[in-house]
Amino acid sequence: MAEQAARTERTAEPTAEPAAGTPERAKSDAAVVRDGLGVGIAVGLSGFAFGVTSAGAGLSLLQSCALSLLVFTGASQFALVGALAAGGNPLTAAAGAFFLGTRNAFYGLRLSQLLALRRLARPFAAQWVIDETTAVALAQPDRRSARLGFTVTGLSLYVLWNLTTFLGALGTEAIGDTDAWGLDAAGPAVFLALLAPMVRTATERATAALAVLLGLGLLPVLPAGVPVLAAALAAPAVLWFRGRRRAGRQEDVR
């Protein structure tokens, strides 16, 4: 009985977690790196479309590359050059781009707790706080993997995005008028492709539909760039309607 109890106790003991550097840990790191590179390469190639769109909007090669180097948030960059291409005021175009970029501040609040980086590293990491790096980091099971996924995604995407921006803007200068080639539609198409997978719930679909109606409906009557700002009113409007509807149901239950 004593021997049987000892065998049972040994069997019930949890196995030790593989130490860093073992094949199990290395395989996990390889999976994280593979995911980060996959996202970085897939999205980084979209920088070519931004370079084409930016050059087609009248920005110089230096200005296009500076936007990717310093701003580095695709939706805001496309919004800025799209408004400029439509003849919008630069201040209005910048306001629309800034509004879209504010979402990264909320990503930063979440990632600051998850990654827990050193104080000196935070300003550099802030440049890489975007949709893709946030998604990869949040998908990881632990802090170490989250840091690795964030770094690999941010580095690969930043390098490739800036390289393809340069090639796209340089190529546009060589081919001439982008309207003749239909390349002016590349930016909006890429933006919609990035946005569509994020619209999942009924509330998100309603917000997207109302934003489209506001943007297209106000396009003929407002200056270029302003309809984008007005479309942002769709989110609080849908949330307000949802709150009123929920309050009405609660009243009916009572």
CORFENHU-V533533 format. One record per pair of residues at least 4 apart in sequence whose ideal C-beta (glycine too) atoms are under 7 Angstrom apart, sorted by the first residue. I is the first residue (numbers start at 1). GAP is how many residues later the second one is. Records with the same first field share a line. If there is no record, write none. Layout:
# CORFENHU-V533533
I->GAP + GAP
This chain:
# CORFENHU-V533533
1->4
2->4
3->4
4->4
5->4
6->4
7->4
8->4
9->4
18->4 + 6 + 7
19->6
20->5
21->4 + 5
22->4
23->4
24->4
25->4
26->4
27->4
28->4 + 117
29->4 + 119
30->4
31->4
32->4 + 108 + 113 + 116 + 117
33->4 + 115 + 119
34->4
35->4 + 101 + 114
36->4 + 100 + 113 + 116 + 117 + 120
37->4 + 115 + 119
38->4
39->4 + 93 + 97 + 114
40->4 + 112 + 113 + 116 + 117 + 120
41->4 + 115 + 119
43->89 + 114
44->112 + 113 + 116 + 117 + 120
45->115 + 119
46->4 + 28 + 144
47->4 + 21 + 113 + 114 + 115 + 117 + 118 + 121
48->4 + 116 + 119 + 120
49->4 + 119 + 137 + 138 + 141
50->4 + 18 + 24 + 27 + 28 + 115 + 118 + 137
51->4 + 13 + 113 + 114 + 115 + 116 + 117 + 118 + 121
52->4 + 116 + 120 + 126 + 131 + 134
53->4 + 25 + 28 + 131 + 133 + 134
54->5 + 10 + 13 + 27 + 115
55->4 + 9 + 114 + 117 + 118
56->29 + 116 + 122 + 127 + 128
57->24 + 27 + 28
58->26
59->4 + 5 + 22
60->4
61->4 + 108 + 109 + 112
62->4
63->4
64->4 + 101 + 105
65->4 + 97 + 100 + 101 + 104
66->4
67->4 + 10
68->4 + 9 + 93 + 94 + 97
69->93
71->5 + 6
72->55 + 58 + 86 + 89
73->4 + 28 + 31 + 57
74->4 + 120
75->4 + 25 + 116
76->4 + 21 + 24 + 25
77->4
78->4 + 109 + 113
79->4 + 17 + 18 + 21 + 149
80->4 + 13 + 14 + 17
81->4 + 106
82->4 + 105 + 106
83->5 + 9 + 10 + 13 + 141 + 142 + 145
84->4 + 6 + 9
85->99
86->138
87->137
88->4 + 5 + 135 + 136 + 137
89->4 + 134 + 136
90->4
91->4
92->4 + 131 + 133 + 134
93->4 + 132
94->4
95->4 + 134
96->4 + 129 + 132 + 133
97->4
98->4
99->130 + 133
103->4
104->4 + 25 + 26
105->4
107->4 + 22 + 27
108->4 + 18 + 21
110->4
111->4 + 18 + 23 + 26
114->23 + 29 + 32
115->22 + 28 + 31 + 32 + 35
116->27
117->4 + 5 + 8
121->4
122->4
125->4
128->5 + 26 + 30
129->4 + 5
130->4
131->4
132->4 + 21 + 25
133->4 + 17 + 20 + 21
134->4
135->4
136->13 + 14 + 17
137->9 + 12 + 13
140->5 + 6 + 9
141->4
142->4
143->4
144->4
145->4
146->4
147->4
148->4
149->4
150->4
151->4
152->4
153->4
154->4
155->4
156->4
157->4
158->4
159->4
160->4
161->4
162->4
163->4
164->4
165->4
166->4
167->4
168->4
169->4
170->4
171->4
172->6
175->6
178->5 + 6
179->5
185->4
186->4
187->4
188->4
189->4
190->4
191->4
192->4
195->4
199->5 + 6 + 9
200->4
201->4
202->4
203->4 + 35 + 39
204->4
205->4
206->4 + 32
207->4 + 27 + 28 + 31
208->4
209->4
210->4 + 24 + 27 + 28
211->4 + 20 + 23
212->4
213->4
214->4 + 16 + 17 + 19 + 20
215->4 + 12 + 13 + 16
218->4 + 9 + 12
219->8
222->4 + 5 + 8
226->4
227->4
233->4
234->4
235->4
236->4
237->4
238->4
239->4
240->4
241->4
242->4
243->4
244->4
245->4
246->4
247->4
248->4
249->4
250->4
